[in-house]
């Protein structure tokens, strides 16, 4: 204190010792080896400090494959079905435009621009249609998130995520079907019957696709001759909702199967 600058230093004890008064050639050799070992450790610590201070890449991390890293970050989201699904979809698209052997030391602004251009003009849905504006927005955000994590983890020395201009999110417009339109849908043949059944069930009970998609039989309760209920968890409120459904909606589900089986299989 007293106007003087104080320095806080951290000490690391290596438990490497020197013979104070070496008695023979063996002890002198051991001193030399231990001194060399301590100097090597010091060099490593100094190198790590300089890398952090001047944003120098960690060489071992720059040799990681980008898609492997993205997969790792994707798996961290597996506890959230909806979020994990978006990461999976983004990954499937990234595989189309990024070589599996592409390393972090090749990541630069041109790479980032190339990926954004892919989402903008080249990416296609399973139906071979261009991505919707909201899909571009969602997938590119997962890509940006992976770049941010790569910077935080030391795989890249520049936060390229901050240099990626995000896609604009389209303003959502809620659509609805009239009774006549829904009736016409019921009477229309569909190549994928399970998809048609799931959609009609969704219309009758008012559940979102994410809730329909993960619905299992233990959540479907037959509690009386005309009393049927669906119990499901809402991620937004992190709670269980109880929804009474009509006999017509219950009949769409067919015969009950094992508790843990999904209700709609093969979508």
VMD Tcl script that draws the C-alpha trace (Angstrom):
set ca {
  {0.00 0.00 0.00}
  {1.23 3.58 0.82}
  {0.91 4.62 -2.82}
  {2.94 1.67 -4.07}
  {1.55 -0.79 -6.60}
  {1.12 -4.27 -5.24}
  {1.33 -7.36 -7.44}
  {-0.61 -10.54 -6.87}
  {1.43 -13.52 -7.93}
  {0.44 -17.16 -8.21}
  {3.02 -19.83 -7.41}
  {3.15 -23.36 -8.72}
  {5.21 -25.92 -6.79}
  {6.65 -28.47 -9.18}
  {8.05 -30.79 -6.47}
  {11.28 -30.96 -8.42}
  {14.31 -30.70 -6.16}
  {18.05 -30.11 -6.58}
  {20.83 -31.57 -4.48}
  {22.34 -28.57 -2.66}
  {25.82 -30.10 -2.54}
  {25.95 -32.90 -5.10}
  {28.29 -35.61 -3.86}
  {28.90 -37.49 -7.08}
  {28.31 -37.55 -10.84}
  {24.91 -39.17 -10.39}
  {23.60 -36.33 -8.23}
  {25.08 -33.73 -10.58}
  {23.35 -35.46 -13.53}
  {20.06 -35.51 -11.64}
  {20.39 -31.77 -10.89}
  {20.95 -31.07 -14.57}
  {17.91 -33.12 -15.61}
  {15.65 -31.50 -13.00}
  {16.81 -28.00 -13.91}
  {16.11 -28.72 -17.60}
  {12.66 -30.10 -16.71}
  {11.80 -26.97 -14.69}
  {12.93 -24.72 -17.54}
  {10.79 -26.69 -20.03}
  {7.74 -26.32 -17.79}
  {8.42 -22.60 -17.49}
  {8.56 -22.31 -21.30}
  {5.21 -24.07 -21.60}
  {3.59 -21.76 -19.01}
  {5.02 -18.67 -20.75}
  {3.72 -19.92 -24.10}
  {0.23 -20.47 -22.68}
  {0.25 -16.94 -21.21}
  {1.32 -15.36 -24.49}
  {-1.31 -17.29 -26.45}
  {-4.02 -15.98 -24.16}
  {-2.76 -12.41 -24.05}
  {-2.22 -11.99 -27.78}
  {-5.03 -14.29 -29.01}
  {-2.62 -16.76 -30.57}
  {-4.24 -20.00 -31.67}
  {-3.78 -23.13 -29.62}
  {-2.15 -25.36 -32.25}
  {-3.59 -28.62 -30.94}
  {-7.13 -27.22 -30.98}
  {-6.81 -25.74 -34.46}
  {-6.26 -29.25 -35.79}
  {-9.76 -30.29 -34.75}
  {-12.28 -30.97 -37.48}
  {-15.00 -28.33 -37.55}
  {-17.91 -30.74 -38.06}
  {-16.76 -32.92 -35.15}
  {-16.78 -29.84 -32.94}
  {-20.24 -28.84 -34.20}
  {-21.52 -32.35 -33.42}
  {-20.14 -32.08 -29.90}
  {-21.96 -28.79 -29.33}
  {-25.11 -30.27 -30.85}
  {-25.09 -33.19 -28.40}
  {-24.91 -30.74 -25.51}
  {-28.43 -29.65 -26.52}
  {-29.92 -33.16 -26.41}
  {-31.94 -32.40 -23.27}
  {-34.10 -29.98 -25.27}
  {-35.96 -31.84 -28.03}
  {-36.93 -28.75 -30.03}
  {-33.53 -27.04 -29.84}
  {-31.70 -30.30 -30.52}
  {-33.81 -30.85 -33.62}
  {-32.80 -27.46 -35.04}
  {-29.12 -28.23 -34.35}
  {-29.52 -31.58 -36.13}
  {-31.11 -29.96 -39.17}
  {-28.37 -27.32 -39.29}
  {-25.74 -30.07 -39.08}
  {-27.26 -31.98 -42.00}
  {-27.02 -28.83 -44.11}
  {-23.48 -28.02 -42.99}
  {-22.38 -31.50 -44.10}
  {-23.43 -30.52 -47.62}
  {-21.12 -27.52 -47.78}
  {-18.23 -28.35 -45.43}
  {-15.67 -31.07 -46.06}
  {-15.58 -33.55 -43.13}
  {-11.80 -33.08 -42.93}
  {-12.03 -29.27 -42.73}
  {-9.93 -28.06 -39.77}
  {-10.21 -25.03 -37.53}
  {-6.92 -23.61 -38.76}
  {-8.65 -23.18 -42.15}
  {-11.55 -21.22 -40.67}
  {-11.57 -17.60 -41.83}
  {-14.01 -14.94 -43.03}
  {-14.20 -16.48 -46.51}
  {-15.29 -19.77 -44.95}
  {-18.01 -17.98 -42.96}
  {-19.22 -16.15 -46.09}
  {-19.28 -19.43 -48.02}
  {-21.52 -21.08 -45.42}
  {-23.88 -18.10 -45.31}
  {-24.07 -18.12 -49.11}
  {-24.96 -21.82 -48.99}
  {-27.89 -21.14 -46.67}
  {-28.92 -18.16 -48.81}
  {-28.91 -19.72 -52.27}
  {-28.01 -23.42 -52.35}
  {-29.60 -25.20 -49.39}
  {-32.71 -27.25 -50.12}
  {-35.38 -28.92 -48.04}
  {-36.24 -32.62 -48.32}
  {-38.83 -31.56 -50.89}
  {-36.09 -29.85 -52.92}
  {-37.41 -26.39 -52.12}
  {-35.32 -23.37 -51.05}
  {-35.11 -22.82 -47.30}
  {-37.70 -20.54 -45.77}
  {-36.48 -17.28 -44.30}
  {-36.98 -18.56 -40.77}
  {-35.03 -21.75 -41.52}
  {-32.12 -19.67 -42.82}
  {-32.35 -17.59 -39.65}
  {-32.41 -20.64 -37.34}
  {-29.68 -22.70 -39.02}
  {-27.28 -19.80 -39.47}
  {-27.74 -18.91 -35.79}
  {-26.61 -22.42 -34.80}
  {-23.60 -21.99 -37.06}
  {-22.85 -18.64 -35.40}
  {-23.24 -20.21 -31.96}
  {-20.69 -22.89 -32.83}
  {-18.21 -20.22 -33.98}
  {-18.71 -18.35 -30.71}
  {-18.05 -21.52 -28.73}
  {-14.97 -22.25 -30.85}
  {-13.59 -18.81 -29.99}
  {-14.34 -19.27 -26.28}
  {-12.67 -22.70 -26.31}
  {-9.54 -21.44 -28.09}
  {-10.06 -23.25 -31.40}
  {-9.97 -19.94 -33.28}
  {-8.29 -16.70 -32.26}
  {-10.87 -14.31 -33.76}
  {-14.52 -14.15 -32.80}
  {-15.87 -14.65 -36.31}
  {-19.38 -15.06 -34.95}
  {-19.45 -11.32 -34.30}
  {-18.68 -10.69 -37.97}
  {-21.55 -12.79 -39.35}
  {-24.58 -10.69 -40.20}
  {-27.61 -12.71 -39.21}
  {-30.51 -13.40 -41.56}
  {-33.62 -11.41 -40.86}
  {-36.35 -13.38 -39.15}
  {-39.56 -13.47 -41.13}
  {-42.65 -12.09 -39.46}
  {-44.83 -15.06 -38.65}
  {-48.41 -15.14 -39.83}
  {-50.76 -17.50 -38.06}
  {-52.71 -19.70 -40.44}
  {-55.89 -21.58 -39.67}
  {-58.24 -23.99 -41.40}
  {-61.97 -23.54 -41.66}
  {-64.21 -26.47 -40.76}
  {-64.87 -27.08 -44.47}
  {-61.14 -27.12 -45.24}
  {-60.42 -29.56 -42.42}
  {-63.25 -31.80 -43.60}
  {-61.81 -31.73 -47.13}
  {-58.44 -32.75 -45.67}
  {-60.03 -35.71 -43.87}
  {-61.48 -36.91 -47.20}
  {-58.21 -36.47 -49.11}
  {-55.78 -39.33 -49.68}
  {-52.25 -38.85 -48.38}
  {-49.09 -40.79 -49.28}
  {-48.02 -40.76 -45.62}
  {-51.03 -41.78 -43.54}
  {-49.25 -41.22 -40.20}
  {-48.50 -37.62 -41.18}
  {-52.13 -36.99 -42.08}
  {-53.35 -38.60 -38.84}
  {-50.90 -36.59 -36.73}
  {-51.92 -33.34 -38.40}
  {-55.65 -33.95 -37.94}
  {-55.05 -34.94 -34.31}
  {-53.12 -31.70 -33.84}
  {-56.02 -29.71 -35.30}
  {-58.53 -31.42 -33.00}
  {-56.57 -31.02 -29.76}
  {-54.50 -27.87 -30.41}
  {-51.03 -29.28 -29.71}
  {-47.88 -28.05 -31.42}
  {-45.88 -30.25 -33.77}
  {-43.05 -30.58 -31.21}
  {-45.55 -31.88 -28.65}
  {-47.20 -34.26 -31.14}
  {-43.82 -35.50 -32.31}
  {-42.67 -36.56 -28.83}
  {-46.02 -37.85 -27.54}
  {-45.69 -41.32 -25.96}
  {-48.43 -43.68 -24.85}
  {-47.87 -43.17 -21.12}
  {-49.05 -39.58 -21.69}
  {-52.35 -40.74 -23.23}
  {-54.84 -41.50 -20.46}
  {-58.11 -43.43 -20.97}
  {-59.96 -42.54 -17.80}
  {-63.51 -43.55 -18.63}
  {-65.92 -44.47 -21.39}
  {-65.90 -40.94 -22.78}
  {-63.11 -39.35 -20.78}
  {-59.73 -39.14 -22.47}
  {-56.76 -36.99 -21.55}
  {-53.27 -36.15 -22.76}
  {-50.57 -35.18 -20.27}
  {-47.60 -33.41 -21.83}
  {-44.70 -31.22 -20.73}
  {-44.37 -27.68 -22.03}
  {-40.75 -26.54 -22.34}
  {-41.61 -22.84 -22.05}
  {-43.16 -23.18 -18.61}
  {-41.33 -26.37 -17.60}
  {-44.53 -27.91 -16.30}
  {-47.02 -30.68 -17.09}
  {-50.25 -29.75 -18.86}
  {-53.42 -31.87 -18.69}
  {-55.58 -31.68 -21.80}
  {-58.97 -33.36 -22.19}
  {-59.52 -34.64 -25.73}
  {-62.59 -35.82 -27.59}
  {-63.45 -39.45 -28.40}
  {-62.96 -38.58 -32.08}
  {-59.38 -37.47 -31.36}
  {-58.72 -40.56 -29.21}
  {-60.01 -42.87 -31.93}
  {-57.44 -41.45 -34.33}
  {-54.65 -42.83 -32.13}
  {-55.76 -46.44 -32.48}
  {-54.87 -49.28 -30.13}
  {-52.66 -48.59 -27.15}
  {-49.05 -49.79 -27.27}
  {-46.20 -49.94 -24.73}
  {-45.91 -46.98 -22.35}
  {-42.61 -45.70 -23.75}
  {-43.53 -46.11 -27.43}
  {-44.22 -42.97 -29.43}
  {-47.82 -42.59 -30.50}
  {-46.97 -41.46 -34.04}
  {-44.28 -43.72 -35.49}
  {-42.71 -43.35 -38.93}
  {-43.37 -39.68 -39.57}
}
mol new
graphics top color blue
foreach p $ca { graphics top sphere $p radius 0.5 }
foreach p [lrange $ca 0 end-1] q [lrange $ca 1 end] { graphics top cylinder $p $q radius 0.2 }
display resetview
